[in-house]
């Protein structure tokens, strides 16, 4: 009996090793990651992430093609590629992620000598406008026609240090697009694509002790290993007619809430009484 157990103890691991040797091993590695954020007027955002990967070996290429043909969910892609950055980089814990789509692209640029290919997986989704403190962009209407937009760093799911610095994986580029009429643009870290911009494109405001960007660019890019205490804000001034429309909408909502609220019948009675009195007085004056 003892010999039987000893034999099994040797044979079973050997069978396991032989089995694992016959299973194709996926060999994916990340080459680059692009995160493009397009901010809308209401503070919502459309996000397009593109993860370019290196595919090593025939079995890995076959796995990619098979997954591309049959799966479009993020969980499967993350499990099969074993890539840590195969995810959306805005956390659901801080913002509402909607309309998520996984769009794997065809394999390209294969090198038969090295046995490598390249492919890109696009992760496309939307972030809803801020509600009850959640969201990627905080929108504050601090003047009747002026909106201030602030990026909420804690909604980004990149690694962060204890001091609040964002740690970017090697090969990562973050791009943020804002409306053309944006003003008072501030960033704590100067974007990579503004390196070498003339000093005239920046203006120092002594009142707020802030250095604003006043140039023409409205797409900003950051790359590198870390973004120190990342902050990004800007303002948009709404047209004058917006304030007028808001006034009438607010007045309409106030009247509606009075009429259809708990005291609606009483308010309606007062209005009808006042209208009737006005009509009666006018009628008497006309007869006189």
C-alpha positions in Angstrom: 0.0 0.0 0.0 2.8 2.4 0.9 4.5 1.7 -2.4 1.3 2.5 -4.3 1.0 5.9 -2.7 4.6 6.6 -3.4 4.2 5.7 -7.1 1.1 8.0 -7.3 3.0 10.8 -5.6 5.6 10.6 -8.4 3.3 9.9 -11.4 0.6 12.5 -10.8 3.0 15.5 -10.8 4.6 14.2 -13.9 1.2 13.9 -15.7 0.4 17.5 -14.5 3.7 18.8 -16.0 3.1 17.0 -19.3 -0.5 18.4 -19.4 0.7 21.9 -18.8 3.5 21.6 -21.3 0.8 20.8 -24.0 -1.3 23.9 -23.1 -0.4 27.0 -25.2 1.0 29.8 -23.0 -0.3 33.3 -23.8 2.5 35.8 -24.2 1.2 39.3 -24.5 3.0 42.5 -23.4 1.8 46.1 -23.4 3.6 48.4 -25.9 1.6 51.6 -25.3 -1.6 52.9 -23.8 -3.5 56.0 -25.0 -6.3 57.4 -22.9 -8.2 60.2 -24.7 -10.8 62.1 -22.7 -13.3 64.5 -24.5 -15.1 66.6 -22.0 -18.7 67.8 -22.8 -20.4 71.0 -21.7 -22.5 69.2 -19.0 -19.4 67.6 -17.5 -19.9 64.2 -19.0 -17.0 62.7 -21.0 -16.5 60.4 -23.9 -13.4 58.3 -23.4 -11.4 56.3 -26.0 -8.6 54.0 -24.7 -6.3 52.2 -27.0 -4.0 49.5 -25.6 -1.4 48.4 -28.1 0.2 45.0 -27.4 3.0 42.8 -28.6 1.9 39.3 -29.5 4.7 36.7 -29.1 4.4 33.3 -30.8 1.9 31.5 -33.0 -0.2 30.1 -30.1 -0.6 33.6 -28.7 -1.6 35.0 -32.1 -4.2 32.2 -32.4 -5.6 33.0 -29.0 -5.9 36.6 -29.9 -7.8 35.8 -33.1 -10.1 33.4 -31.4 -10.9 35.8 -28.6 -11.5 38.6 -31.1 -13.9 36.5 -33.1 -16.0 35.3 -30.1 -15.7 37.8 -27.1 -16.3 41.5 -26.6 -16.3 41.7 -22.8 -13.5 43.3 -20.8 -13.3 40.5 -18.3 -12.5 37.8 -20.9 -9.8 40.0 -22.5 -8.2 40.8 -19.2 -8.1 37.1 -18.2 -6.7 35.9 -21.6 -4.1 38.6 -22.1 -3.1 38.8 -18.5 -2.4 42.5 -19.0 -2.9 44.6 -15.9 -3.8 47.7 -18.0 -6.5 45.8 -19.9 -9.3 47.9 -18.1 -10.9 51.3 -18.2 -8.9 53.8 -16.3 -11.9 55.6 -14.7 -13.0 53.8 -11.7 -16.7 52.8 -11.2 -16.3 53.5 -7.5 -16.1 57.2 -8.3 -18.0 57.6 -11.6 -20.7 56.0 -13.7 -19.3 54.2 -16.7 -21.9 53.6 -19.5 -22.0 52.3 -23.1 -18.8 50.3 -22.6 -17.5 48.7 -25.8 -14.5 46.5 -26.4 -13.3 46.8 -30.1 -10.3 44.5 -30.8 -8.5 45.5 -34.0 -6.9 43.1 -36.5 -3.4 41.8 -36.0 -0.8 43.8 -37.9 3.0 44.3 -38.5 4.0 40.7 -38.1 7.6 39.7 -38.1 8.0 36.1 -39.1 11.7 36.0 -38.1 11.1 37.2 -34.6 7.7 35.6 -34.3 6.0 38.8 -33.1 2.9 40.8 -34.2 1.1 43.8 -32.9 -2.5 44.5 -32.2 -4.7 47.2 -30.5 -7.7 46.8 -28.3 -10.0 49.8 -28.2 -11.9 50.4 -25.0 -14.7 53.0 -25.6 -17.1 54.3 -23.0 -18.9 57.3 -21.6 -18.8 58.9 -18.1 -22.0 60.5 -16.9 -22.1 64.0 -15.6 -21.4 64.5 -11.9 -24.3 63.4 -9.6 -24.2 63.4 -5.8 -20.4 63.9 -5.8 -19.6 61.1 -8.3 -18.1 61.7 -11.7 -14.9 62.5 -13.5 -15.5 66.3 -13.9 -16.9 68.6 -11.3 -18.9 71.5 -12.7 -19.6 74.5 -10.6 -21.7 77.5 -11.7 -20.1 80.1 -9.6 -21.4 83.0 -11.7 -24.7 83.4 -13.6 -23.1 82.6 -16.9 -19.7 81.1 -15.9 -19.0 77.4 -15.4 -15.8 76.1 -13.8 -14.7 72.5 -14.7 -12.4 70.6 -12.4 -10.9 67.1 -13.1 -11.4 64.8 -10.1 -8.1 63.0 -9.8 -9.5 60.3 -7.5 -11.8 59.1 -10.3 -8.7 58.0 -12.3 -7.7 54.4 -11.6 -4.0 54.8 -12.2 -1.7 54.0 -9.3 -1.3 56.9 -6.9 1.4 57.6 -4.3 0.6 58.7 -0.7 1.4 62.3 -1.6 -1.2 62.2 -4.5 1.0 61.8 -7.5 -0.3 59.7 -10.4 2.0 56.9 -11.5 1.7 56.2 -15.3 2.7 52.9 -16.8 5.6 53.1 -19.3 4.3 54.1 -22.7 1.1 55.8 -21.4 -0.2 59.1 -22.8 -3.2 60.9 -21.4 -5.0 63.4 -23.7 -7.8 65.7 -22.6 -9.9 67.7 -25.1 -11.9 70.7 -23.9 -14.3 73.2 -25.7 -12.7 75.8 -28.0 -14.2 78.6 -25.9 -12.6 77.4 -22.7 -10.8 80.1 -20.7 -8.6 80.3 -17.6 -7.0 76.9 -18.3 -4.9 75.7 -15.4 -2.8 72.6 -15.0 -0.5 71.7 -12.2 1.8 69.8 -14.6 2.5 71.4 -18.0 1.3 69.1 -20.8 4.0 67.4 -22.9 2.6 68.9 -26.1 3.1 72.5 -24.6 6.8 72.0 -24.1 8.6 74.9 -25.8 5.4 77.1 -26.1 6.2 80.8 -25.9 5.7 82.6 -22.6 3.1 84.8 -24.2 0.7 81.7 -24.1 0.6 81.9 -20.4 -0.7 84.6 -18.1 -0.2 85.1 -14.4 -3.2 86.2 -12.3 -1.9 87.9 -9.1 -5.4 87.8 -7.6 -5.7 84.1 -7.5 -1.9 83.5 -7.6 -2.4 81.2 -10.6 -0.7 80.8 -14.0 -3.2 80.3 -16.7 -2.7 79.0 -20.2 -4.2 81.4 -22.8 -2.9 79.9 -26.0 -4.9 78.3 -28.8 -4.5 74.6 -28.1 -7.5 72.7 -26.7 -6.1 69.2 -26.6 -3.5 68.6 -23.9 -1.3 65.5 -23.6 0.7 64.2 -20.6 3.2 61.3 -20.7 6.1 60.2 -18.5 6.3 58.2 -15.2 4.4 60.5 -12.8 2.1 63.5 -12.6 2.7 65.4 -9.4 -0.6 66.2 -7.6 -2.4 66.4 -10.9 -4.9 69.3 -11.2 -6.7 70.5 -14.3 -9.3 73.2 -14.4 -10.9 75.6 -16.9 -13.9 77.9 -17.3 -16.6 78.4 -19.9 -18.7 81.5 -20.2 -22.2 80.8 -21.5 -23.9 83.1 -24.0 -26.3 85.8 -22.6 -29.4 84.1 -24.0 -28.6 81.1 -21.7 -29.2 83.3 -18.7 -32.5 84.6 -20.1 -33.7 81.1 -21.0 -32.7 79.8 -17.5 -34.7 82.6 -15.9 -37.9 81.7 -17.8 -37.4 78.0 -17.2 -36.9 78.6 -13.5 -40.0 80.9 -13.4 -42.0 78.2 -15.2 -40.8 75.5 -12.7 -41.7 77.8 -9.8 -45.3 78.4 -11.1 -45.7 74.7 -11.8 -44.5 73.7 -8.3 -47.0 76.2 -6.8 -50.0 75.0 -8.8 -49.3 71.3 -8.6 -47.9 71.3 -5.1 -49.7 70.8 -1.8 -51.2 74.3 -1.8 -52.0 74.1 -5.5 -55.8 74.5 -5.1 -55.4 77.5 -2.9 -53.0 79.2 -5.2 -55.2 78.5 -8.2 -58.2 79.9 -6.3 -56.3 83.1 -5.5 -55.2 83.5 -9.1 -58.8 83.0 -10.4 -60.2 85.4 -7.8 -57.7 88.0 -8.8 -58.4 87.5 -12.5 -62.1 87.7 -11.8 -61.8 90.9 -9.8 -59.7 92.5 -12.4 -62.2 91.6 -15.1 -65.1 92.9 -13.0 -63.4 96.2 -12.2 -62.6 96.8 -15.8 -66.2 96.0 -16.8 -67.6 98.6 -14.3 -65.1 101.2 -15.5 -66.1 100.6 -19.1 -69.8 100.9 -18.3 -69.3 104.2 -16.4 
